Amino acid sequence: MNRYFEEYISYLEGVRNLSPRTTKSYERDLLLLEKWITGSPLDLKTQDIRLFLSDLISKSYESSSINRILSTFRGFFRYCIRFNLLTNDPTSGIRNLKTAKKLPLFLYPKEVSAFCSLPSKIAASEGKKLWPARDEALFSVLYSTGCRVSEIATLKIQNCDSQWKSATVTGKGNKERKVFFSSSARESLNTYLLERTALIKRLENSADTQALFLSKRGNALSVRGIQYIISTYSDHPIHDLHLTPHALRHSFATTLVSRGADVRIIQEMLGHASISTTQRYTHITPGQLRILYHRAHPHG
């Protein structure tokens, strides 16, 4: 990678304090551009950037992916201007591509309850799939808190209060916020924690005693590990609806808004910097629309 891109990545890590996962994403985007250009990125003009984006379109990149890559370039060129490497931003006149607005996948409360009980159901009929007690606690906590999967992967025992009613998580930009465990999440956690304690004793000194969610080998669950666990259950014939951890986050927000929570409170609970981001996570159901119509319309 050329030195300008390397210095920018170092700036994101050291000054902006972005997560390794985020900076890796930026690095991949910049590498795409580096493979395409022949000279210095500082010599690029607006027309060059347009040609590069056209090349991505011809390679069937999705509009959302191209917009993300363009956002990376904008950040890089703003950095160059800030540190007097450039005087003009070649991306300033380029607009984002239009993207189709898709309604994110979410579950209703009854569907979430059914999904959270899947590990026990599957274990009863087929034997242990992964670790039922842990998996039910994991699903319940994701839905109960609305946390990002990365926040759950880094959640430690000491971050939770003694009665398992709440926890402090560290979100994007190292911002801390308080999240809450529902009564059903606490019940699942108590069952799992007994088995977790037994696992740590069995493994003696080789287990991670800090992380809340562990693998059967005693290691802290990674983001990929949590994604794998959810996909294992959601792709099972008994359920057959492919879910991601983010679907439980969507469901959390949707449940709150459907029960009258203010969107700004939901913004705080999700750890969003912008309320426009929160609004993409909330949905009004047809039933709610009917109720609102009859309540608000003079002929309703």
Secondary structure, DSSP 8 states (H G I E B T S, - for coil): --HHHHHHHHHHHHTS---HHHHHHHHHHHHHHHHH-SS-GGG--HHHHHHHHHHHHHTT--HHHHHHHHHHHHHHHHHHHHTTS-SS-TTTT---------------HHHHHHHHTHHHHHHHHHS-SS-HHHHHHHHHHHHHH---HHHHHT-BGGGB-TTSSEEEEE-GGG-EEEEE--HHHHHHHHHHHHHHHHHHHHHGGGS-SSBSSB-TTS-B--HHHHHHHHHHHHTSTTT-----HHHHHHHHHHHHHHTT--HHHHHHHHT-S-HHHHHTT----HHHHHHHHHHHSTT-
